Amino acid sequence: MSRTAALLLAGLLTACAAAAPPPPIMGQVREVGESPAAKEAQALAPGAYALAQKLERAAQDAHSEEDTASAQILSEHAMAAYTHAFVLARITKAQARLDAAKSKATEAQTTLAKLDADNKQAAAEAADLEMRVNVARDAIPLPPNAPTTPEREAARLQAARSLASQALLLCAAGQLLDGKNQAISKSLKAISKLESELGKTKSVPIDTARRVRSACLGHLSQLRRGRSGSVAANLLTELVQLGGLAPVRDERGVVATLRDLFDRTGKLKPNPSLEALGKVAQAHPKLPVLVVVHTAYGEPTKADRQRGELVAAALRKAGAPNVRVETSGGRQPVVPRGGKEAAARNARVEIAFITR
């Protein structure tokens, strides 16, 4: 081969080498780097995006220096870096959405808690208003009840005994809140006097019974005046969650009702609800507990009080710090006597948490 031909061949080989195309992956990396996802990664994962760009530029430099192998490897690394940046961007977006959802959930919970508190406050105010209305209504002078037929007098006697029993429980609740209240002590003496007259006078003292009940309700209302009813509302919810206690709010506070607590000999049966109620009383030491024993019929007896003391002992053993026992006999039935299962419904023990 002549010298001229050799030079021409060398020139052609050099030109072909200079015109060698870049690895295909470099074009793919360029497209990925210019995509909308790359712009998003630049904003949300700037560190990872910057590394991917650095690798892409290094691949371009290697290609310019005719190092095809390095350009291939660096382009692959750049593609992996872009992918990593995209993943980080998606994670950042997902975290932002999660944070926003948590914020909305917190706001919703705050709103719900406020609504619940407002509802409880409204319920407490309504209960307080109802009690004041009852006190005011009972204080309205009524025309005296003149003697009437023996049948009606018997009905009045039953009503008077029920009112006297209610008065005793209301004043007992008030005395648990304030043991030194002279007005309550005076009303309790009036109840004792009333009890001594029931069934022994020609005319049933129904008006006296009504007045003494109204007085006891007034004492209890006065002790609670200006206090929030949220404790009672929260306690009611707590007892509902225990299950099986049928808790209600009445003029005394929050009352749970238990049945079938005793065996035929009068001994207390094992009952997990008693222990649970004792724990509740322990958790609310400022709320005294009034145990009330109701029977299916008849007047209160010593046996009733003994049963009540057994219940009180079980509550104290479970942690209740302040418990008092009262008996009502069959004076306050929850269903009319004589009906099916009336005796089983009326015989019960009330565990009353006296709210302030």
C-alpha positions in Angstrom: 0.0 0.0 0.0 1.4 3.4 -1.0 2.0 6.1 1.7 -0.9 8.2 0.3 -3.3 5.3 0.6 -2.2 4.6 4.1 -2.8 8.2 5.2 -6.3 8.2 3.6 -7.2 5.0 5.5 -6.0 6.4 8.8 -8.0 9.5 8.3 -11.1 7.6 7.5 -10.7 5.5 10.7 -10.1 8.6 12.8 -13.3 10.2 11.4 -15.3 7.1 12.1 -14.0 7.0 15.7 -14.9 10.7 16.2 -18.4 10.2 15.0 -19.1 7.1 17.2 -22.7 7.5 18.6 -23.4 7.7 22.4 -24.8 4.7 24.2 -28.6 4.5 23.8 -29.1 4.9 27.6 -27.7 8.4 27.5 -30.7 9.5 25.4 -33.0 7.8 27.8 -31.4 9.5 30.8 -31.8 12.9 29.0 -35.5 12.3 28.5 -36.0 11.2 32.1 -34.1 14.3 33.3 -36.4 16.6 31.3 -39.7 14.9 32.4 -42.4 16.4 34.7 -41.4 13.9 37.3 -37.8 15.3 37.3 -39.2 18.8 37.9 -41.2 17.5 40.8 -38.2 15.7 42.2 -36.2 18.9 41.9 -38.6 20.6 44.2 -39.4 17.7 46.6 -36.1 15.8 46.7 -33.4 18.3 45.7 -30.5 16.3 47.0 -31.3 13.2 45.1 -32.1 15.2 42.0 -28.8 17.0 42.1 -26.9 13.7 42.4 -28.7 12.3 39.3 -27.8 15.4 37.3 -24.2 15.2 38.4 -24.0 11.6 37.2 -25.7 12.5 33.9 -23.1 15.3 33.3 -20.3 12.9 34.2 -21.6 10.4 31.6 -21.7 13.2 29.0 -18.1 14.1 29.8 -17.0 10.5 29.5 -18.6 10.3 26.1 -16.9 13.5 25.0 -13.6 11.9 26.0 -14.5 8.9 23.9 -14.8 6.7 27.0 -17.9 4.8 25.9 -17.7 2.2 28.6 -17.6 4.8 31.4 -20.4 6.8 29.7 -22.6 3.6 29.7 -21.9 2.9 33.4 -22.4 6.5 34.5 -25.6 6.8 32.5 -27.0 3.7 34.2 -26.1 5.2 37.6 -27.7 8.4 36.6 -30.9 6.5 35.6 -30.9 4.8 39.0 -30.4 8.1 40.8 -33.3 9.7 38.9 -35.5 6.8 39.9 -34.4 7.1 43.5 -35.2 10.9 43.4 -38.7 10.1 42.0 -39.4 7.6 44.8 -38.3 10.2 47.4 -40.5 12.8 45.8 -43.5 10.4 45.9 -42.8 9.6 49.6 -42.6 13.3 50.4 -45.9 13.9 48.7 -47.5 10.9 50.5 -46.1 12.2 53.9 -47.6 15.6 53.1 -51.0 14.1 52.4 -50.7 12.0 55.6 -49.8 15.0 57.7 -52.7 17.0 56.2 -55.1 14.1 56.9 -53.8 13.8 60.5 -54.3 17.6 60.9 -57.9 17.3 59.7 -58.5 14.4 61.9 -57.1 16.3 64.9 -59.3 19.3 64.0 -62.3 17.0 63.7 -61.6 15.3 67.1 -61.2 18.8 68.7 -64.5 19.9 67.2 -66.2 16.6 68.3 -64.8 17.0 71.8 -66.1 20.5 72.0 -69.5 19.5 70.8 -69.5 16.6 73.3 -68.5 19.0 76.1 -71.2 21.5 75.0 -73.8 18.7 74.9 -72.8 17.5 78.4 -73.0 21.1 79.7 -76.4 21.6 78.1 -77.6 18.3 79.6 -76.3 19.3 83.0 -77.9 22.7 82.8 -81.2 21.1 81.8 -81.0 18.6 84.7 -80.3 21.5 87.1 -83.2 23.5 85.6 -85.5 20.5 85.9 -84.5 20.1 89.6 -85.2 23.8 90.3 -88.5 23.5 88.5 -89.4 20.5 90.6 -88.5 22.4 93.8 -90.5 25.4 92.8 -93.5 23.3 91.7 -93.4 21.3 95.0 -93.3 24.6 96.9 -96.5 25.9 95.4 -99.2 25.9 98.1 -101.8 23.3 97.5 -105.3 23.2 99.0 -105.3 20.9 102.0 -106.5 17.3 101.4 -109.6 16.7 103.5 -110.4 13.2 104.7 -112.2 11.0 102.2 -113.3 7.5 101.6 -111.3 4.6 103.2 -110.2 3.4 99.7 -108.8 6.9 98.9 -107.2 7.2 102.3 -105.4 3.9 101.7 -104.1 5.2 98.4 -103.0 8.4 100.1 -101.2 6.4 102.8 -99.3 4.5 100.1 -98.4 7.7 98.3 -97.3 9.4 101.6 -95.0 6.4 102.4 -93.5 6.7 98.9 -92.9 10.4 99.3 -91.4 9.9 102.8 -89.1 7.3 101.4 -88.0 9.6 98.5 -87.5 12.4 101.0 -85.3 10.2 103.1 -83.1 9.3 100.1 -82.8 12.9 99.0 -81.8 14.1 102.4 -79.4 11.2 102.9 -77.8 12.2 99.6 -77.5 15.8 100.7 -76.0 14.7 104.1 -73.4 12.7 102.2 -72.4 15.9 100.5 -72.5 18.0 103.6 -72.7 16.2 106.9 -73.0 19.4 108.9 -75.9 20.9 107.1 -78.4 21.9 109.8 -81.3 22.4 107.4 -80.9 18.7 106.2 -80.7 17.5 109.8 -83.9 19.4 110.5 -85.7 17.8 107.5 -84.5 14.3 108.6 -86.1 14.9 112.0 -89.3 16.0 110.2 -89.2 12.7 108.2 -88.8 10.7 111.4 -91.8 12.5 112.9 -93.8 11.9 109.7 -92.9 8.1 109.8 -94.3 7.9 113.3 -97.6 9.4 112.2 -98.1 7.3 109.0 -100.9 4.8 109.6 -101.6 6.0 113.1 -103.6 9.2 112.5 -107.2 9.4 111.1 -106.1 11.6 108.3 -103.1 10.7 106.2 -100.5 13.5 106.3 -100.0 13.5 102.6 -99.4 17.3 102.5 -96.6 17.0 105.1 -95.0 14.2 103.1 -95.1 16.3 100.0 -93.6 19.3 101.8 -90.7 17.4 103.4 -89.8 15.8 100.1 -89.7 19.2 98.5 -87.5 20.5 101.3 -85.0 17.7 100.9 -84.9 18.2 97.1 -84.3 21.9 97.8 -81.4 21.2 100.1 -79.8 19.0 97.5 -80.3 21.5 94.8 -78.8 24.3 96.9 -75.7 22.2 97.6 -75.2 21.8 93.8 -75.9 25.3 92.7 -73.2 26.8 90.6 -71.5 23.5 90.0 -70.9 21.9 86.6 -72.8 18.8 85.7 -70.0 17.4 83.5 -68.9 14.9 86.2 -72.3 13.3 86.3 -72.4 13.1 82.5 -68.9 11.5 82.3 -69.8 9.1 85.1 -73.0 8.0 83.3 -70.9 7.3 80.2 -68.4 5.3 82.3 -71.1 3.2 83.9 -72.8 2.5 80.5 -69.5 1.2 79.2 -69.3 -1.3 82.0 -72.5 -2.9 80.7 -75.4 -4.6 82.5 -76.0 -1.9 85.1 -78.8 0.1 83.4 -77.4 3.4 84.8 -79.7 6.5 84.9 -79.5 10.0 86.2 -82.0 11.1 88.8 -82.3 13.7 91.5 -79.6 12.0 93.6 -77.0 11.7 90.8 -76.1 8.7 88.7 -77.7 5.4 89.7 -76.8 1.8 88.8 -79.3 -0.9 89.5 -78.4 -4.5 90.5 -80.8 -7.5 90.9 -80.5 -11.0 92.2 -77.6 -10.2 94.5 -78.6 -12.5 97.4 -79.2 -16.2 97.8 -82.1 -17.7 99.8 -80.3 -17.3 103.1 -79.6 -13.6 102.5 -75.9 -14.0 101.7 -74.3 -12.0 99.0 -73.6 -13.9 95.8 -70.4 -13.2 93.9 -71.0 -10.4 91.5 -68.3 -8.8 89.4 -70.4 -5.7 88.9 -70.1 -4.8 92.6 -66.3 -4.9 92.4 -66.4 -2.8 89.2 -68.6 -0.2 90.9 -66.3 -0.2 93.9 -63.4 0.6 91.5 -65.4 3.4 89.9 -66.1 4.9 93.4 -62.4 4.6 94.2 -61.6 6.5 91.0 -64.1 9.2 92.0 -63.4 9.7 95.8 -65.3 13.0 95.9 -68.6 11.2 94.9 -70.1 9.4 97.9 -72.2 6.3 97.3 -75.7 5.6 98.6 -76.8 2.0 98.7 -80.6 1.6 98.7 -82.2 -1.8 99.2 -85.7 -2.1 97.6 -87.9 -5.1 98.2 -90.9 -6.4 96.2 -93.4 -5.3 98.9 -93.7 -4.4 102.5 -92.0 -2.0 104.8 -88.2 -1.7 105.4 -86.8 -4.4 107.7 -83.6 -5.1 109.7 -82.9 -7.9 107.2 -83.0 -5.3 104.4 -80.4 -3.2 106.2 -78.2 -6.2 106.8 -78.3 -7.0 103.1 -77.4 -3.4 102.3 -74.5 -3.5 104.7 -73.2 -6.6 102.9 -73.3 -4.7 99.6 -71.6 -1.7 101.2 -68.9 -3.9 102.6 -68.2 -5.4 99.1 -68.0 -1.9 97.7 -65.6 -0.7 100.4 -63.5 -3.8 99.9 -63.2 -2.9 96.2 -62.1 0.6 97.1 -65.2 2.8 97.6 -64.2 5.3 100.3 -67.6 6.7 101.4 -70.7 4.5 101.4 -74.0 4.8 103.2 -76.9 2.4 103.4 -80.6 3.2 103.4 -83.7 0.9 102.9 -87.0 1.6 101.2 -88.8 -1.7 101.4 -91.5 -1.9 98.7 -92.4 1.8 98.8 -90.9 2.7 95.4 -91.8 0.0 92.9 -90.6 0.4 89.3 -93.5 -1.6 87.9 -97.1 -2.0 89.2 -97.3 -4.8 91.9 -99.1 -8.0 90.9 -98.0 -8.0 87.3 -95.9 -10.7 85.7 -92.3 -10.7 87.1 -93.2 -7.5 89.1 -91.6 -8.9 92.2 -88.4 -9.7 90.4 -88.3 -6.2 88.9 -89.2 -4.3 92.1 -86.7 -6.2 94.3 -83.4 -4.4 93.6 -80.4 -2.7 95.0 -79.5 0.8 93.8 -75.9 2.0 93.9 -76.3 5.8 93.7 -73.3 8.0 93.1 -74.2 11.3 94.7 -72.9 14.0 92.3 -72.1 17.5 93.4 
